[in-house]
């Protein structure tokens, strides 16, 4: 095996290792978060107390949608586009 081939194999092994610990793969929703993820509603309002996981849940939903990784099959698998609208420029 050449040095180039060995370097390529090490690089690929590193990529495989990194993908196994990717945040979306490690995420485990609680019962209320899973309700948000599994709904087929086109719009969802997420309400909860301070530090209850609302932001994490919605960020994961967005990331799954745009990367084609939704386990519920609600979004296209490729060419995801995400538009986030805030209240104002500070938001």
N, CA and C of each residue as an Amber inpcrd file, in Angstrom:
protein
   273
   0.8480000  -1.1660000   0.0000000   0.0000000   0.0000000   0.0000000
   0.9010000   1.2380000   0.0000000   0.5470000   2.2020000  -0.8360000
   1.3450000   3.4250000  -0.9180000   1.0120000   4.3540000   0.2420000
   1.8590000   5.3440000   0.4680000   1.6030000   6.3260000   1.5200000
   0.3150000   7.0910000   1.2120000   0.1010000   7.4030000  -0.0520000
  -1.1240000   8.0950000  -0.4600000  -2.3610000   7.2780000  -0.0980000
  -2.3460000   5.9980000  -0.4160000  -3.4810000   5.1290000  -0.1050000
  -3.7040000   5.0410000   1.4060000  -2.6150000   4.9180000   2.1690000
  -2.7330000   4.8460000   3.6300000  -3.3290000   6.1350000   4.1810000
  -2.8960000   7.2790000   3.6590000  -3.4460000   8.5650000   4.0890000
  -4.9250000   8.6720000   3.7490000  -5.3080000   8.2130000   2.5710000
  -6.7120000   8.2350000   2.1530000  -7.5680000   7.3590000   3.0720000
  -7.0700000   6.1890000   3.4100000  -7.8060000   5.2770000   4.2990000
  -7.9760000   5.9150000   5.6760000  -6.9080000   6.5330000   6.1990000
  -7.0070000   7.2020000   7.5070000  -8.0260000   8.3400000   7.4670000
  -8.0320000   9.0860000   6.3690000  -8.9890000  10.1810000   6.2290000
 -10.4260000   9.6560000   6.1800000 -10.6460000   8.5970000   5.4440000
 -11.9850000   7.9960000   5.3680000 -12.4240000   7.4220000   6.7120000
 -11.5060000   6.7810000   7.4160000 -11.8310000   6.2460000   8.7410000
 -12.2050000   7.3730000   9.6990000 -11.5080000   8.4860000   9.6060000
 -11.8330000   9.6430000  10.4360000 -13.2130000  10.1900000  10.1250000
 -13.5400000  10.2450000   8.8490000 -14.8660000  10.7220000   8.4360000
 -15.9580000   9.7910000   8.9460000 -15.7580000   8.5070000   8.8510000
 -16.7340000   7.5290000   9.3660000 -16.8990000   7.7050000  10.8720000
 -15.7890000   7.8500000  11.5950000 -15.8360000   8.0450000  13.0440000
 -16.6200000   9.3120000  13.3870000 -16.3510000  10.4170000  12.6820000
 -17.0370000  11.6760000  12.9500000 -18.5260000  11.5820000  12.6730000
 -18.8910000  10.8830000  11.6200000 -20.3120000  10.7610000  11.2830000
 -21.0780000   9.9310000  12.3040000 -20.4180000   8.9960000  12.9510000
 -21.0840000   8.1710000  13.9730000 -21.4510000   8.9900000  15.1990000
 -20.7330000  10.0690000  15.4600000 -21.0200000  10.8980000  16.6280000
 -21.6210000  12.2480000  16.2300000 -22.1450000  12.3430000  15.0310000
 -22.8130000  13.5610000  14.5820000 -23.9820000  13.8630000  15.5110000
 -24.1670000  15.1280000  15.8410000 -25.1650000  15.5380000  16.8290000
 -26.5780000  15.0310000  16.5250000 -26.9930000  15.0670000  15.2670000
 -28.3410000  14.6060000  14.9370000 -28.5230000  13.1120000  15.2140000
 -27.4670000  12.3620000  15.0940000 -27.5540000  10.9200000  15.3700000
 -27.5800000  10.6400000  16.8760000 -26.9920000  11.5270000  17.6690000
 -26.9280000  11.3310000  19.1170000 -28.1780000  11.8390000  19.8360000
 -28.9210000  12.7120000  19.2110000 -30.1020000  13.3330000  19.8220000
 -31.1810000  12.2970000  20.1240000 -31.6840000  12.3420000  21.3440000
 -32.7980000  11.4820000  21.7580000 -33.8760000  12.3780000  22.3640000
 -35.0140000  12.5400000  21.6850000 -36.0530000  13.4430000  22.1830000
 -36.7890000  12.8670000  23.3930000 -37.2630000  13.7850000  24.2580000
 -38.1380000  13.3250000  25.3400000 -39.5440000  13.1530000  24.7630000
 -40.4740000  12.7700000  25.5860000 -41.8310000  12.4590000  25.1100000
 -42.4860000  13.6530000  24.4200000 -42.3780000  14.8400000  25.0130000
 -42.9990000  16.0330000  24.4150000 -42.3010000  16.4530000  23.1250000
 -40.9870000  16.3420000  23.0870000 -40.2540000  16.6790000  21.8700000
 -40.6200000  15.7250000  20.7400000 -40.7940000  14.4610000  21.0580000
 -41.1570000  13.4770000  20.0320000 -42.5190000  13.7970000  19.4260000
 -43.4280000  14.3620000  20.2120000 -44.7330000  14.7660000  19.6710000
 -44.5580000  15.8300000  18.5910000 -43.6280000  16.7480000  18.8090000
 -43.3430000  17.7860000  17.8130000 -42.7530000  17.1570000  16.5550000
 -41.8070000  16.2480000  16.7420000 -41.1410000  15.6240000  15.5980000
 -42.0770000  14.7400000  14.7860000 -43.0050000  14.0920000  15.4280000
 -43.8430000  13.1140000  14.7300000 -45.1130000  13.6950000  14.1260000
 -45.4430000  14.9460000  14.4530000 -46.6760000  15.5140000  13.9180000
 -46.5780000  15.7400000  12.4120000 -47.7150000  15.6400000  11.7420000
 -47.7460000  15.9010000  10.3040000 -48.3060000  17.2910000  10.0150000
 -48.5100000  18.0980000  11.0630000 -49.0140000  19.4590000  10.8860000
 -48.0010000  20.2990000  10.1200000 -48.4900000  21.2090000   9.2660000
 -47.5820000  22.0450000   8.4790000 -47.0100000  23.1920000   9.3020000
 -47.6540000  23.5510000  10.4000000 -47.1650000  24.5950000  11.3000000
 -47.3170000  24.1040000  12.7300000 -46.3360000  24.4080000  13.5520000
 -46.3440000  23.9380000  14.9400000 -45.9350000  25.0890000  15.8500000
 -46.6520000  25.2730000  16.9510000 -46.2750000  26.2290000  17.9870000
 -45.7540000  25.4130000  19.1600000 -44.5290000  25.6990000  19.5800000
 -43.9060000  24.9560000  20.6750000 -43.8800000  25.8670000  21.9020000
 -44.5800000  25.4590000  22.9460000 -44.6820000  26.2420000  24.1780000
 -44.1900000  25.3870000  25.3330000 -43.4170000  26.0030000  26.2250000
 -42.9310000  25.2670000  27.3900000 -42.2040000  26.1890000  28.3360000
 -41.8210000  25.6660000  29.4570000 -41.1160000  26.4290000  30.4690000
 -39.6740000  26.7050000  30.0920000 -39.0180000  27.4880000  30.9430000
 -37.6130000  27.8210000  30.7580000 -36.7700000  26.5510000  30.7840000
 -35.8800000  26.3940000  29.7960000 -34.9600000  25.2680000  29.6850000
 -35.6810000  23.9150000  29.5670000 -36.8150000  23.9220000  28.8920000
 -37.5720000  22.6780000  28.7410000 -37.2560000  21.9280000  27.4460000
 -36.3710000  22.4940000  26.6250000 -35.9700000  21.8080000  25.3960000
 -36.6660000  22.2870000  24.1370000 -37.3480000  23.4360000  24.2080000
 -38.0670000  23.9500000  23.0340000 -37.1190000  24.2880000  21.8890000
 -36.0880000  25.0450000  22.1890000 -35.1590000  25.4700000  21.1410000
 -34.4450000  24.2700000  20.5240000 -33.9390000  23.3880000  21.3640000
 -33.2500000  22.1980000  20.8620000 -34.1610000  21.4060000  19.9310000
 -35.3790000  21.1900000  20.3590000 -36.3450000  20.4160000  19.5810000
 -36.5800000  21.0420000  18.2050000 -36.7810000  22.3510000  18.1780000
 -37.0660000  23.0110000  16.8980000 -35.8200000  23.0980000  16.0200000
 -34.6440000  23.2880000  16.6320000 -33.4080000  23.3060000  15.8430000
 -33.1460000  21.9340000  15.2170000 -33.3930000  20.8790000  15.9790000
 -33.2180000  19.5210000  15.4550000 -34.2000000  19.2750000  14.3110000
 -35.4330000  19.7070000  14.4830000 -36.4310000  19.5390000  13.4220000
 -35.9740000  20.2500000  12.1420000 -35.4730000  21.4760000  12.2990000
 -34.9690000  22.2260000  11.1400000 -33.7910000  21.5020000  10.4880000
 -32.8400000  21.0570000  11.2990000 -31.6560000  20.3810000  10.7680000
 -32.0200000  19.0820000  10.0640000 -32.9250000  18.3250000  10.6440000
 -33.3680000  17.0790000  10.0000000 -34.0360000  17.3720000   8.6650000
 -34.8660000  18.4280000   8.6400000 -35.5980000  18.7700000   7.4170000
 -34.6520000  19.1630000   6.2940000 -33.6880000  20.0030000   6.6120000
 -32.8200000  20.5310000   5.5620000 -31.7540000  19.5260000   5.1180000
 -31.4220000  18.5550000   5.9730000 -30.4030000  17.5630000   5.6070000
 -30.9950000  16.2320000   5.1590000 -32.3150000  16.1420000   5.0970000
 -32.9550000  14.9100000   4.6430000 -32.8360000  13.7620000   5.6220000
 -32.7790000  14.0620000   6.9290000 -32.5950000  13.0190000   7.9350000
 -33.8130000  12.8320000   8.8450000 -34.9780000  13.2980000   8.4170000
 -36.1710000  13.1530000   9.2530000 -36.6040000  11.7000000   9.3120000
 -36.6390000  11.0920000  10.5130000 -37.0250000   9.6860000  10.6100000
 -38.5060000   9.4460000  10.3190000 -39.2970000  10.5090000  10.2780000
 -40.7290000  10.3720000  10.0130000 -41.0810000  10.6060000   8.5500000
 -40.0890000  10.9200000   7.7240000 -40.2960000  11.0540000   6.2840000
 -41.1550000  12.2220000   5.8560000 -41.1540000  13.3050000   6.6190000
 -42.0050000  14.4600000   6.2960000 -41.4040000  15.3860000   5.2510000
 -40.0970000  15.3060000   5.0240000 -39.4100000  16.2680000   4.1710000
 -38.6720000  15.5590000   3.0370000 -38.3540000  16.3010000   1.9650000
 -37.5700000  15.7100000   0.8710000 -36.2010000  15.2440000   1.3710000
 -35.6670000  14.2140000   0.7600000 -34.3680000  13.6610000   1.1630000
 -33.1910000  14.4790000   0.6340000 -33.4010000  15.2860000  -0.4040000
 -32.3110000  16.0390000  -1.0160000 -32.7310000  17.4790000  -1.2850000
 -31.7240000  18.3430000  -1.4360000 -31.9160000  19.7340000  -1.8520000
 -32.8160000  20.5270000  -0.9040000 -32.6470000  20.3140000   0.3960000
 -33.4450000  21.0420000   1.3760000 -33.1070000  22.5190000   1.4080000
 -34.1100000  23.3340000   1.5680000 -33.9500000  24.7800000   1.6940000
 -34.6920000  25.2050000   2.9580000 -34.0420000  26.0090000   3.7850000
 -34.6370000  26.4470000   5.0390000 -34.6390000  27.9640000   5.0840000
 -35.7660000  28.5570000   5.4190000 -35.8740000  29.9930000   5.6020000
 -36.3130000  30.2200000   7.0440000 -35.5260000  30.9920000   7.7820000
 -35.8520000  31.3030000   9.1760000 -36.2120000  32.7780000   9.2400000
 -37.3820000  33.0870000   9.8140000 -37.8610000  34.4620000   9.9020000
 -37.9030000  34.8630000  11.3700000 -37.2460000  35.9600000  11.7090000
 -37.2510000  36.4680000  13.0760000 -38.1540000  37.6800000  13.2070000
 -38.3990000  38.0770000  14.4340000 -39.2710000  39.2150000  14.7300000
 -38.6850000  40.5200000  14.2010000 -37.3830000  40.7200000  14.3680000
 -36.7040000  41.9120000  13.8890000 -35.2260000  41.5680000  13.6640000
 -34.3860000  42.5610000  13.3480000 -32.9720000  42.2850000  13.0380000
 -32.2150000  41.7500000  14.2450000 -32.5970000  42.1390000  15.4540000
 -31.9200000  41.6260000  16.6570000 -32.2840000  40.1720000  16.9380000
 -33.4250000  39.7600000  16.4450000 -33.9300000  38.4060000  16.6840000
 -33.2930000  37.5000000  15.7060000
